[in-house]
Amino acid sequence: MALDTSEVENIAHLARLGIDPADIVEYARNLSDILAFVEQLNAVDTTGVEPLAHPLEATQRLRADEVTETVEREDFQQCAPQTEAGLYLVPKVIE
């Protein structure tokens, strides 16, 4: 599928892109090449091919799910200006 200059100008307008008029012919050629490649990919017979989430069937190494941090809320709230029931009190900013 070959694009002409008016179609490239329309695409640029829809995408809100400013294109130098001298470059429109090159953009048309590049976009036409991309569309031709997509058509080539669509022509490939993929029946029986199972889709993959990743090209490598590798499993990720996961670390053990262990608690490594302790709750230090009381220590942190000692330096806070105001707290109540384990919560930080802050001034109202929306009226």
GILIN-V375870 format. One record per residue. N is the residue number from 1. RES is the residue in one letter. PSI is psi in radians with two decimals (999 if undefined). Layout:
((N,RES,PSI) (N,RES,PSI))
This chain:
((1,M,2.02) (2,A,2.36) (3,L,2.48) (4,D,3.09) (5,T,-0.59) (6,S,-0.62) (7,E,-0.66) (8,V,-0.71) (9,E,-0.68) (10,N,-0.75) (11,I,-0.76) (12,A,-0.68) (13,H,-0.78) (14,L,-0.60) (15,A,0.01) (16,R,0.81) (17,L,2.42) (18,G,2.06) (19,I,2.36) (20,D,2.24) (21,P,-0.48) (22,A,-0.36) (23,D,-0.08) (24,I,-0.68) (25,V,-0.73) (26,E,-0.70) (27,Y,-0.72) (28,A,-0.74) (29,R,-0.79) (30,N,-0.79) (31,L,-0.65) (32,S,-0.69) (33,D,-0.70) (34,I,-0.78) (35,L,-0.63) (36,A,-0.67) (37,F,-0.68) (38,V,-0.72) (39,E,-0.68) (40,Q,-0.73) (41,L,-0.67) (42,N,-0.40) (43,A,-0.23) (44,V,2.34) (45,D,2.02) (46,T,0.34) (47,T,2.35) (48,G,-0.04) (49,V,2.13) (50,E,2.28) (51,P,2.56) (52,L,2.56) (53,A,-0.45) (54,H,2.48) (55,P,-0.35) (56,L,2.27) (57,E,0.96) (58,A,2.61) (59,T,2.53) (60,Q,2.49) (61,R,2.16) (62,L,2.50) (63,R,2.82) (64,A,2.44) (65,D,1.52) (66,E,2.52) (67,V,2.17) (68,T,-0.21) (69,E,2.61) (70,T,2.79) (71,V,2.08) (72,E,0.58) (73,R,-0.81) (74,E,-0.67) (75,D,-0.73) (76,F,-0.59) (77,Q,-0.24) (78,Q,-0.52) (79,C,-0.02) (80,A,2.54) (81,P,-0.75) (82,Q,2.35) (83,T,2.74) (84,E,2.20) (85,A,0.67) (86,G,0.13) (87,L,2.63) (88,Y,2.31) (89,L,2.25) (90,V,2.75) (91,P,2.61) (92,K,2.26) (93,V,-0.23) (94,I,2.26) (95,E,999))
